Amino acid sequence: MRKPLFVGNWKMNLTGPEATELTKKLTLAVGDLGNVEVAIAPAFTSLRPVSSIISASSMGLAAQNLHAEDKGAFTGEISGAMLAELRVKYVIVGHSERRRAFNETDVMVNLKIEAALRNNIVPIVCLGEKGEERLARKTLTVVRKQLNALLEGIPLEQSAKIVIAYEPVWAIGTGHNATPDQAQEVHKYLRDRLTKRYSKEIADQIRIIYGGSVRADNIYDLMMESDVDGALVGSSSRDSEQFAAICSYRHMNKAEA
């Protein structure tokens, strides 16, 4: 049974004091839900204070990126070894915003996945189609090519540790999320591809989470789909009440959602 995972991606928002205040609110609002796993991804400058605050809670710490190398002359970058020192459990790799703004390719992201695994950090691997690709009915072709390239060379013994995040680019920050049927179609397809690449046993262990305009009013229906194992949450994760409601989706009924 896959334990649902909810990750709050704060992106380039919140100063140190703001991140500290929000983290304190979240430790109270989210609490120890037990039946779900929750992680938050603040900016690099807030990782240490956030780590200290959540150390006695059930929440995990995530980072928003890492470099493919563990050390070296890479001004302005941060390595997996540095993140591991801060007790970072998860790291987001391949987010569409980094692909667009920093020209990251699947090959580059693949190296980052290897770096995360090498440092015992769970990579949250983002993939998804653009709006024009969905309109052209190329969604499954696009995500298949991405998945193949991203997992190139990732050995069987490491594969079950990976989290896949399906993030349709057209849904990120737009307020227009994929419908539950659209999300399920892609998630099931990805799991089928993972079965062919590894095995059904491994594919059934890998969590595939959804990202793209996730809110408290749409999470229940998304989570009712059999292959949706959680969510990568953007702006809603910076609202303690909204994020707590998302993580507590089990306590909603359809009318409330």
Secondary structure, DSSP 8 states (H G I E B T S, - for coil): ----EEEEE--S---HHHHHHHHHHHHHHH---SSSEEEEE--GGGHHHHHHHHTTSS-EEEES---SSSSSS-TT---HHHHHHTT--EEEES-HHHHHHH---HHHHHHHHHHHHHTT-EEEEEE---HHHHHTT-HHHHHHHHHHHHTTT--HHHHTT-EEEE--GGGTTTS----HHHHHHHHHHHHHHHHHHT-HHHHTTSEEEEESS--TTTHHHHHTSTT--EEEESGGGGSHHHHHHHHTGGG--TTT-
